């Protein structure tokens, strides 16, 4: 093989191979960096307000002054919900179920001199719309503990408003998770005491959440004669940028909370940009593949006479093709190693910035980029080997 390689390498074009190398390196880095970046930052969007995982809109009926005096209900009827479900932009609809009983809660930290007590309310939504972990999100009738999810902005209001004004200690999410609330429920002539455990903080749902199974049981137990429909809905949509959503809500007199349509549009364009970047990287990789194949084919064309002579004196097509196949695989392997090193260097840079913004973010290793890179390396190498083998066989058969 060494003799064959010395003979065939005379016409190798270094500029052509360099062009392939840098084009393939550029394309591979874009693809691997895009995939790795998406894998690293996806917990930011799925652990809190899951706007990259799904697009949700909180919908309420508009409350007018005349309607308030006339006693007009702002509850969604079954027909209203059915109509929303039938829209082309809707993927699913969840109902906010309100508590029909009286709830009060107390929070005490005697060592810090803190004692808070207030009337409050509960709401529930189906579990698939809850944006925190569900491992502690369950309730049994025999239990005296109620898992609770509160909005994250409630904690911020306490830390940066109430606590700061009164020189009280600020509470982290971890500390709040260790505090139990004293819950008192009154209704239907009964008074029951429970312990409330804060199991998470929601960015999506601006309400005090309890499990739906608890709400169903508690409304039957403490308010059996009351009927309350949902005054809010959570709607999962296909594309938040769909203009049909705004037109339909405006026509029906519905309102959305916290400009969710604008946030959804931002999400949609973010996904679109990520897709475009990956598409560009793949396109450059495909072009580099063709550059390499063009270089190899030109090299084979220049060496056609030598290849024919080698085949005539007894060298098999496999031995003749081996130097070119080894060259392409070596180039591809070097591109893969350089790409992973560059992605690792860039990743360390952007992870430092992301960690400052989201200290709770737990990032994994470079395994995503390595696995995708190995898949691309294997695919491109196999295609190169088959193309070279086909070309050598065509020369052999033509000579024969």
N, C-alpha and C positions, 0 to 999 in steps of 0.2 A: 504493500500500500504506500510505503514511503516513496518508492520510485515513481509510482503513478502520480502521487501528489506533487513531487518536484517537477514532473513533466507538465502537469495541467495548470499549475499555479502561475505560469509565466504570463498568462493573459488576464489575470485577475485585476479588475479595476478598483483601486482603493477608493477613489472619490465616489463611485457608485455604492460600494459597501458602506462607506461612511454616511452617505445620504440615507440609505436604508436604516442604518443604526440609529441615527438621530431622529428620523421620522417615527420609527417604531418606538423608540424611547419616549418621545413626546406623547404619542397616542396612548401608550401603556400607562404612563404616569397620570394622564388625565382620567383614564378609566379607573385605575386603582384608587386614586385620590378621591374621586367622586364617590365610589362605593364605600371607602373607608370613612370618609367624612360623614356620609349619611348614617353609617352604622354607629359612629361615635356620638352624633348629636341627637339621634332619634329618642334616647331616654329623656332628653330635655322636653320633648313634645308629647311623650306618652306617659310620663310619670305625673305630670301636672295637668294642665288644660290640654287635652289630647287633640290639638287642632291638626296635627299631621297624620294622626291615625284615622280620625273621622271628623266630619264637619257637622256641628250641631248648632241649632238656633233655638233659643228660648222664646216662645211666642205667648203673648197675652192679648186680651181684648182691650181696645182703647176705652178708657174711662172718661166720659164727658160730664160736664157740669149738669146738663139737663138730665142725663141718664142717672146721675147720682141722686138727684132730688126725686126722680120718678121711680126710684127703686129698681132700675133695670139691672138684671143679673149679668155679670161678666164671666159666667161659668161656660165652659165649652160643652156643648151637647154631643150626643153620640153622632148626630148627623154632621156636626162641624168637624169632628175627628175623622169620620169616614170620608168627608170631602177632601180634607188635607191628605189623607193616605192615598187618595186616587190621583193626586197630582203627579205629573211626570218627573218632577224634581225630588220627590220624596222617597227615601229608602226605608224609613221607619218613624213611628210616632210613639212617644212615651208620655204618660200622664203623671203630673204632680198630684199626689194624693195628700190632702191636708188632714191634720188632726182635728177631730170634732169634739175634743175634750179639753179641759183646762190643764195647763202644764206650768210648773214653776221649777226653777233650778237654782241651786246655791253652789258657790265655789269658795272654799276656804283654805288659806295657808296661814295658820296661826303664828308660825314662826316669823313670817314676814308682815304680820298685822293686816292681812288682806281677808276681807269677807264680802263677797258679792252675792246678791240674791235678786232674782228678777222673774217676772212672768215671761214666758216664751211660747214657742209653737214648734211643732214638728211637721215635716213633710217627708214623703218618700217617693222614689222613682224606681222603675224596674232596674234590676241589677246591671243590665248591659249598658246602662247610661251613667253608671257610677264611675268616676275617674280616679279612684284609688284602689289599692289592693283589696281583694274580697276575702282574704284568708281569715279575717276576724269579723267579717260582715255577716253574722247570722244571729238568730234569736230563737229561744225556745220558751214556751209558756211557763215552764217551771223555773226559768232563770230570773234572777233579780238584777241582772246587768243588761244595760241597753248600749249597744255600740252606736256611736254618734260621729257624724262627719260635719265639720263646720267650715264655712268659707275662710280661706286664708286671709282675706282682707279684714275679718273680725279680729284675728290675732294682731294684724298690723295696726288696727285702730287702737287696740289696748296698749301695745308696746310704744307707739309713737304719738299717742294722744293721751289716754288716761294715765298710764304709768309714768310717762315723762313729766306730765304736769304735776303729779303728786309725789315725785321722786321715789316711785316704787320700782322694784326689780322687774326687768324685762324677762319675758318668758319665751323660750325657744320652742320649736315644734316638738322636740324630744321631751322637754319638761312637761308640756301640755299633755303629751301622751301618757304620762305617769299620774296625772291628776284625775281623780274621780269626782264627777258632779253628783250632787244630791238632788235627785229628781223626785218631784211629788206630782202625782196625777190624780185629778179629781173629776168625777163624772158618774152619773147614774147612781148617786148616793154612796159611792165608794171613794175611798182615799187610799192610795197605795204609794209606797216609797220604793224607789229603785236607785241603783248606782249607774251613772252614765260614764262610759269610757270613750274618750276621744281617740278614734282609730285612724283618723286621717284629716287632711285639709284639702278642700276642693277649690280649684280655680274656675271651674266651669259653672258650678251650681251655686248660686247666691242664696242659700237657704240652710236651715239646720236639718240635716238628713238623718233618718233612722231607717232600718231595713224595712222593706215592703211587707215582709211577713209579720213584723211587730205591729206595723200600722194597721194591717187588716185585723189582727187579733184585738188590738187596743180599741179601735173604733167599735167593734162588736161588743167588747166588754164594758166600755165606759160611755159609749154614746150609741146605744142600740136603736134609738128612735130618731136619729138624725141622718139626713141624707146630704152629702156634700159632693158636688162634682168638681172636677179639676178647673182651676182658674188659670193654670199655666200648662203649657205643653212643651216638650223638648222634641224637636224635629230633626232627624238626621237626613241630610240632603246629599244628592250626588255631586253637584257642583254649585258652591255658594255664589259663584259669579253669574249664575243663570239669571237673566233679567226677568224670567217668568216668576221668580220668587217674590221680588219686590212688587211686581204688578199685582200678583194674587193677594199679597198681604195688604196692599193699599186698597184694593177693591173691597176686601172683607173687613177693613177697619182693624186689622191686627197690628200689633207692635212687637218689635224685637228688643231684647235687653242688651245693653252694653255694645251697641253697634256690631253685633255678631256678623252681619252681612259683610261689613268692611273687613273684619278680621278673616272671614272666610275667603274673600277675594284675594287677600294677601297670601293666604295658604295655597290657594290654587295656583297663583303665579309662581310661588316658591317651588312647588312641585314641578311646574312646567319648566322652570329654569334648570332644576336638577336633571330633568329628563333631557333637555337640550345639551347640557354639558356632557352627559354620558354619551349621547348620540354623536357629538363632535369627536369625542375621544375614540369611540369605536370606528367612526369614519376614517380618522387619521390612521388608526391601526390597520384598517383594511387597505388604505392607500400604501402604507409602508410595506404591507405584505406583497402587493403587486410590484412595488419598486424592487423588492428583493427577488421576486420571481423573474422580473424583467432583466435584472443584473445576471442572474444565474443562466437564463436562457441565452443572453448575449454571450456569456462566457462559454457556454456549451457550443454555441454557433461558431465562435472563433476557433474552438478546439475540435470541430467536427472531424477533420482529417485525422488528427491524433487519436481521437476516440475510436474511429473506424479501424485504425491500424491496431490499437490495443485489443479490440474485439476480435480482429482477424488472427492475431498471434496467440489467442487462447484465453485472454482475460474475460471473465464472465461479466455481464451487465451489472451484477450486484457489486463486484469489486470496483468497477469503473465509476459507478454512481456514489460509492461510499465517501470519497473525499468531499464531494459537493454537499452531500447530506450532512456530513460531520461539520462542514463550514457553516451551514445554515443553522443547525442545532446549537453550535457554539455561540453564534451571534445572538440567537434567541435567548439562550441562557444568560449571556452577559447583559442583555437588555432587561431581562426579568430581575436579576440581582441589583442592577443600578436603579431600576424603577422602585423596588421595595425600599432601598436605602433612601431615595429621594422622598418617597411617601412618608417614611418614618421620621425624617428630618422635618418636613413640613407639618406633620401631625404633632410633633412635640411643640411646635410654635403655636398652632391654633388651640391645642388643648390647654396650654397655659392661660390663654385669654378666656376660653370657655369656663375653665375651673374657677376663675375669679368671679365670673358672673353667676355660676351655678355650682357652689361648693359641694352640693350633695351629689353631683354627677359622678357616677362610677363607670369609668371607661375600661374596656378590655384591652387586649393586645392587638397586634397587627394581623391576626389570623384571617380576618376577612379579606384584606388585600393580598395576603399570601395565597389563600385558596383560589381567589379569582385569578390572580396572576398565573398560578400553576395550570389552571384550566385553559387560559388563553395560550400559554406556552405550549401545552400539549396539543391543542387544536392547530395552532399555526405550524408547529414542527411536523405534525402528521401530514398536513396539507403540502408543506414543502417537500417532504420525503417522497410522497406519492407523485407530485408533479415532476420531480427530478427523475424518478424511476421511469415514469411514462416517457419522458423525453429520451432517455438513454435507450429504452426498448424500441422506440420509433427509429432511432439511428441504427440500431442493431438489425432490425427487421428490414429496413431500407437497404442496408448493405448486403444482407443475406439475399 
